[in-house]
């Protein structure tokens, strides 16, 4: 999936992200991205994914 690649690249912490993010959070993030894609049809998928996953739905310590 493109959003995972973008998110990994954007965060720049691949091993930490893979270890720290619960599967349920990733699924929730996917659902939220799909919701935003329906509302913002013109927004690039990568932008929506990075923006939403980074701001509140998936937390990185």
GROMACS elastic network, one bead per residue, 0.5 to 0.9 nm:
[ bonds ]
;  ai    aj funct       b0    kb
    1     4     6  0.57257   500
    1     5     6  0.69104   500
    2     5     6  0.52689   500
    2     6     6  0.62542   500
    2     7     6  0.85707   500
    2    45     6  0.83126   500
    2    46     6  0.70244   500
    2    49     6  0.88339   500
    3     6     6  0.50551   500
    3     7     6  0.59048   500
    3     8     6  0.84219   500
    3    30     6  0.87709   500
    3    45     6  0.74692   500
    3    46     6  0.57497   500
    3    47     6  0.87000   500
    3    48     6  0.86730   500
    3    49     6  0.54935   500
    3    50     6  0.70008   500
    4     7     6  0.50567   500
    4     8     6  0.60089   500
    4     9     6  0.84677   500
    4    49     6  0.82927   500
    4    50     6  0.87891   500
    5     8     6  0.51657   500
    5     9     6  0.61003   500
    5    10     6  0.84617   500
    6     9     6  0.51050   500
    6    10     6  0.58972   500
    6    11     6  0.85014   500
    6    46     6  0.65334   500
    6    47     6  0.87607   500
    6    49     6  0.78994   500
    6    50     6  0.67572   500
    7    10     6  0.50688   500
    7    11     6  0.60669   500
    7    12     6  0.83544   500
    7    46     6  0.85047   500
    7    49     6  0.74117   500
    7    50     6  0.56072   500
    7    53     6  0.76620   500
    7    54     6  0.80517   500
    8    11     6  0.54219   500
    8    12     6  0.60062   500
    8    13     6  0.67769   500
    8    14     6  0.56316   500
    8    17     6  0.75540   500
    8    18     6  0.89124   500
    9    12     6  0.51582   500
    9    13     6  0.78291   500
    9    14     6  0.77162   500
   10    13     6  0.84799   500
   10    50     6  0.75196   500
   11    14     6  0.75012   500
   11    17     6  0.82207   500
   11    54     6  0.85971   500
   12    17     6  0.89107   500
   13    16     6  0.56128   500
   13    17     6  0.60005   500
   13    18     6  0.86402   500
   14    17     6  0.52106   500
   14    18     6  0.61867   500
   14    19     6  0.87125   500
   15    18     6  0.52751   500
   15    19     6  0.63140   500
   15    20     6  0.86452   500
   16    19     6  0.52400   500
   16    20     6  0.59623   500
   16    21     6  0.84235   500
   16    60     6  0.87368   500
   17    20     6  0.52501   500
   17    21     6  0.58596   500
   17    60     6  0.73071   500
   18    21     6  0.59999   500
   18    22     6  0.85665   500
   19    22     6  0.80674   500
   20    59     6  0.89300   500
   20    60     6  0.72700   500
   20    61     6  0.82742   500
   21    24     6  0.83882   500
   21    25     6  0.66729   500
   21    26     6  0.71631   500
   21    58     6  0.72771   500
   21    59     6  0.77023   500
   21    60     6  0.75144   500
   22    25     6  0.53501   500
   22    26     6  0.67181   500
   22    27     6  0.89594   500
   22    58     6  0.87608   500
   23    26     6  0.51433   500
   23    27     6  0.63139   500
   23    28     6  0.86535   500
   24    27     6  0.50547   500
   24    28     6  0.61046   500
   24    29     6  0.85054   500
   25    28     6  0.50072   500
   25    29     6  0.60398   500
   25    30     6  0.85521   500
   25    57     6  0.70789   500
   25    58     6  0.59140   500
   25    59     6  0.87090   500
   26    30     6  0.61990   500
   26    31     6  0.87343   500
   26    53     6  0.84375   500
   26    57     6  0.86891   500
   26    58     6  0.72615   500
   27    30     6  0.50209   500
   27    31     6  0.63443   500
   27    32     6  0.87205   500
   28    31     6  0.50997   500
   28    32     6  0.62355   500
   28    33     6  0.86044   500
   28    57     6  0.74726   500
   28    58     6  0.85211   500
   29    32     6  0.50960   500
   29    33     6  0.61068   500
   29    34     6  0.86161   500
   29    49     6  0.81236   500
   29    52     6  0.74240   500
   29    53     6  0.59114   500
   29    57     6  0.61762   500
   29    58     6  0.69883   500
   30    33     6  0.51096   500
   30    34     6  0.62544   500
   30    35     6  0.86664   500
   30    49     6  0.81405   500
   30    53     6  0.85389   500
   31    34     6  0.51559   500
   31    35     6  0.62787   500
   31    36     6  0.87949   500
   32    36     6  0.62568   500
   32    37     6  0.85766   500
   32    49     6  0.88175   500
   32    52     6  0.76077   500
   32    53     6  0.86002   500
   32    57     6  0.84411   500
   33    36     6  0.51167   500
   33    37     6  0.60738   500
   33    38     6  0.86881   500
   33    45     6  0.82507   500
   33    48     6  0.65298   500
   33    49     6  0.58466   500
   33    52     6  0.69215   500
   33    53     6  0.80898   500
   34    37     6  0.50438   500
   34    38     6  0.64059   500
   34    39     6  0.89075   500
   35    38     6  0.53366   500
   35    39     6  0.66485   500
   35    40     6  0.87724   500
   36    39     6  0.50464   500
   36    40     6  0.58048   500
   36    41     6  0.81248   500
   36    43     6  0.88959   500
   36    48     6  0.71395   500
   36    49     6  0.89768   500
   36    52     6  0.87372   500
   37    40     6  0.51153   500
   37    41     6  0.55188   500
   37    42     6  0.82097   500
   37    43     6  0.72396   500
   37    44     6  0.85520   500
   37    45     6  0.71191   500
   37    48     6  0.73455   500
   38    41     6  0.57743   500
   39    42     6  0.88540   500
   40    43     6  0.54490   500
   40    44     6  0.87588   500
   40    48     6  0.86584   500
   41    44     6  0.81528   500
   42    45     6  0.88705   500
   43    46     6  0.85267   500
   43    47     6  0.70293   500
   43    48     6  0.67420   500
   44    47     6  0.54019   500
   44    48     6  0.64796   500
   44    49     6  0.87746   500
   45    48     6  0.52520   500
   45    49     6  0.61340   500
   45    50     6  0.86745   500
   46    49     6  0.51545   500
   46    50     6  0.61588   500
   46    51     6  0.84363   500
   47    50     6  0.53670   500
   47    51     6  0.59488   500
   47    52     6  0.84518   500
   48    51     6  0.52251   500
   48    52     6  0.60129   500
   48    53     6  0.83177   500
   49    52     6  0.54858   500
   49    53     6  0.58834   500
   49    54     6  0.81996   500
   50    53     6  0.54297   500
   50    54     6  0.58540   500
   50    55     6  0.84344   500
   51    54     6  0.54539   500
   51    55     6  0.62078   500
   52    55     6  0.52924   500
   52    56     6  0.71565   500
   52    57     6  0.68479   500
   52    58     6  0.84586   500
   53    56     6  0.68318   500
   53    57     6  0.56161   500
   53    58     6  0.55298   500
   53    59     6  0.82714   500
   54    57     6  0.70612   500
   54    58     6  0.63981   500
   54    59     6  0.73265   500
   54    60     6  0.85077   500
   55    58     6  0.73274   500
   55    59     6  0.79466   500
   56    59     6  0.62797   500
